[in-house]
Amino acid sequence: MASDIRNIIDYTRYPISESESPILQEVINRARSELKDNGITLLRGFMLPSAIRQSILDTEEALPIAFRGTVDHSVYLEEGKENSVLEKDHARNILCRSSKCCVAHDQIKTNSPLNQLYMSPEMTEFVRILLHRDVLYRTADPLGALNVHVYRENDQLDWHFDRGKFAVTLLLQAPAGGGCFQYIPSTRSDGSESHDLVREVLLATKAGQDLTALGVKDADLQPGTLVIFCGQNSMHRVSPVEGKKFRILAVLSYEQKADVHLNEYTRMKFYGRLK
């Protein structure tokens, strides 16, 4: 598989099949340090330009059959629910809106560079080592294992906390404007939900105010960048896309248990179908 990987990723910079490589060890050490400090690491230039181009073409071919979803939700991913016990402008009662198209795993060509990368044992092992996990498996769900999210003009992934401990993504195409990945490291902790800060960020966003003073950071993402982000306690978003050029992002899903499948509710919510 290593020969295939060399046609997909910049193997000189990221020799992921060579566990004893000093270059790879340096990459892993840096990534772990960045994850510890900010909960995010960016591996720029991970995917080769030729593989990016082909993955974009494959995505565009599948886009007409992709599921398009728009949902109102809280930052805690509670859908359109208002807690009458809390104030209307409490962090849990301020609604966000997210919209995108989603190409499911069974709609991605098996010979696509993106799918070949995801299905390679070397990639899974690389992510496992980088995250310092004892075991790691690709998600077994035929729809949710590997996805490509396409954000059109005015689409966004609004503020939220992830339910999973980490996310692995690969930017394939950046939009002409907007579509920025923004986050606040360690927004909340086990001892504090930081509701006041969350509320302030949400209200400032709706008012179109500068978010820098509130601790919001922008990730400098370029096509080909592999991103590993721990978003369970760091609120984050993708700002609204501006212009006609789509933002295209692949999501590579991994689990710490084997044979993990999505439930029917999640399949319908994200893919509009059960199979």
Residue, then its C-alpha position, 0 to 999 in steps of 0.5 A: m500500500a505504501s506505493d499507493i500512498r506515495n501517489i496521494i500524500d507528500y511522502t517526503r514530508y509525511p512518511i507515514s509507513e515508516s514508523e522509525s523515520p526521524i522525519l515522521q517522529e518529528v511530525i508526530n512530536r510537533a502535532r502532539s505538542e500542538l494538540k496539547d497546547n491548543g487542541i488542534t494541529l495542522l499538517r499542511g501540504f499533506m495531500l498532493p495537488s494531483a490527488i486533491r484535484q481528482s478528489i474534487l472531481d469525484t466530489e463534483e460528480a457525486l454532488p447531484i445525489a448528495f444530501r443537503g441539510t439545514v438545521d437550527h441547533s444550539v451550540y450544544l447540538e440540541e435541535g431547535k429546543e428552548n429551555s423555558v426555565l432559562e433566560k431566552d438569551h442563555a447560551r442554551n437558548i440561542l439558536c445557530r443555523s448550519s447548512k451543507c451538502c454531504v457526500a456519503h461514503d457509499q457515494i465516493k468512488t472506491n478508486s478515489p485518492l481520498n477513499q484509498l487514503y482513508m482505507s489504507p492501514e497506514m493512515t489509520e495507524f498514523v492517526r492512532i500513533l499521533l493521537h497516542r491511542d492504544v487502538l483505533y479503527r475506521t468507522a464501519d458505517p457504510l454512510g458515515a465512515l468517510n464523508v465530503h462536506v460541500y459548503r455553497e455560498n452562504d452555507q456554514l457550520d455554526w458554533h458548536f461543541d463536538r460530541g466526539k473527542f477528536a475529528v480528522t478532516l482534510l481540506l480539499q478546496a477553500p472558498a473565494g471568501g469566508g468559510c473560515f474555521q474558527y475556534i476558542p481553545s478550551t472554551r469549557s472544562d469539566g468544572s465550568e461550562s463557561h455559559d457567559l463566554v459562550r453567550e457573548v460569542l454567539l451574540a457578538t457573531k449575530a451582531g457581526q462584531d469582531l470576535t478576536a477580543l473574545g479569544v476566537k482564533d482562525a485556523d490558516l487552512q489551505p487545500g491539502t491540509l490534514v487537520i486533527f481537532c479536539g472540539q469536545n470542549s472548544m467551541h468552533r464553527v465554519s463561518p458563512v461561505e462567500g462567493k460561488k466557489f465551494r468549500i470542500l472538506a473531507v471528514l475521516s471518521y475513526e473509533q476506539k471500538a471495532d465495527v461501530h455503526l450509526n443509529e437510524y436517527t443519525r443516518m436520517k439526520f445527516y444523510g437523509r436515508l437509512k442505507 
